[in-house]
């Protein structure tokens, strides 16, 4: 069987489509640990994302307990300033229960087009990572909240904001609940040009 035949097999197509359609953003995780090797393997495979000129701009920061605590406190402070002390404390307690943390960045480029392409490629890596984990019963939430754009966040994660852009804070773990969702019909988002 040729590689093309293998790639176009009905079972692979059905499995891939099912995986894409059923993946959900997970907001609540159990405290069950996710093996580090599973995460590393998913990241290694995710890096086969489309990437113009093979710049491989993505970088991964595995966040440990100390940095996780500092980020949760920073975010709670930001929420408190905007929504009040009760909201800040609630957010802090919620963030402390998230089991797996990863920050994904994209290397910056002085070339505006390359910078855009590299950002897009890094987004593809995060999506690949999400699908690969989902196939193994692990959920992901990719957040780009205000905290990830703050100067303090870059300081806490030792990321040079002039060299790298934070594309997302990616949380992962076993889903406590899988939300329902829907998408618009294709005809609502597709335009046919002559």
Residue pairs with C-beta under 8 A, 6 or more apart in sequence:
6 12
19 131
19 134
19 135
20 131
22 134
23 130
23 131
23 134
24 134
24 139
24 175
24 178
24 179
24 181
25 139
25 140
25 141
25 142
25 179
26 139
26 140
26 141
26 171
26 173
26 175
26 176
26 177
26 178
26 179
27 141
27 177
27 179
28 175
28 176
28 177
29 97
29 98
29 99
29 100
29 139
29 171
29 172
29 173
29 174
29 175
29 176
30 99
30 173
30 174
30 175
30 176
31 97
31 99
31 173
32 99
32 173
32 174
33 99
34 99
34 100
34 133
34 138
34 172
34 173
34 174
38 133
38 136
38 138
39 62
39 100
39 102
39 133
39 172
41 132
42 129
42 132
42 133
42 136
43 60
43 129
45 128
45 132
46 125
46 126
46 128
46 129
46 132
47 56
47 58
47 125
47 128
48 128
49 121
49 124
49 125
49 127
49 128
50 121
50 124
51 57
51 118
51 121
51 124
52 114
52 117
52 118
52 121
53 114
53 117
55 107
55 109
55 114
55 117
55 118
55 121
57 106
57 107
57 109
57 118
57 119
57 121
57 122
58 104
58 105
58 106
58 107
58 121
58 122
58 125
58 167
59 104
59 105
59 106
59 107
59 164
60 102
60 103
60 104
60 105
61 102
61 103
61 104
61 105
61 157
61 158
61 159
62 101
62 102
63 71
63 101
63 102
63 103
63 157
67 101
67 156
67 157
68 96
68 98
68 101
69 96
70 156
71 95
71 101
71 147
71 153
71 156
71 157
71 169
72 92
72 95
72 96
73 92
74 147
74 150
74 152
74 153
74 156
75 91
75 92
75 95
75 145
75 147
76 88
76 89
76 91
76 92
76 95
77 88
78 88
78 146
78 147
78 150
79 87
79 88
79 91
79 92
80 87
80 88
80 89
81 88
98 171
98 173
99 171
99 172
99 173
99 174
100 171
100 172
100 173
101 169
101 170
101 171
102 169
102 170
102 171
102 172
103 148
103 157
103 159
103 166
103 168
103 169
103 170
104 122
104 125
104 126
104 166
104 167
104 168
104 170
105 122
105 159
105 164
105 165
105 166
105 167
106 118
106 119
106 121
106 122
106 164
106 165
106 167
107 118
107 163
107 164
108 115
108 162
108 163
108 164
108 165
109 115
109 118
119 165
119 167
122 167
123 167
126 142
126 167
126 168
126 170
129 140
129 170
130 140
130 142
130 170
133 139
133 140
133 172
134 140
137 174
137 175
138 172
138 173
138 174
139 172
139 173
139 174
139 175
139 178
140 170
140 171
140 172
141 170
141 171
141 172
142 168
142 169
142 170
143 168
143 169
143 170
143 171
144 167
144 168
144 169
145 169
147 153
147 169
148 166
148 168
148 169
149 166
151 161
153 166
154 160
154 161
154 166
157 166
159 166
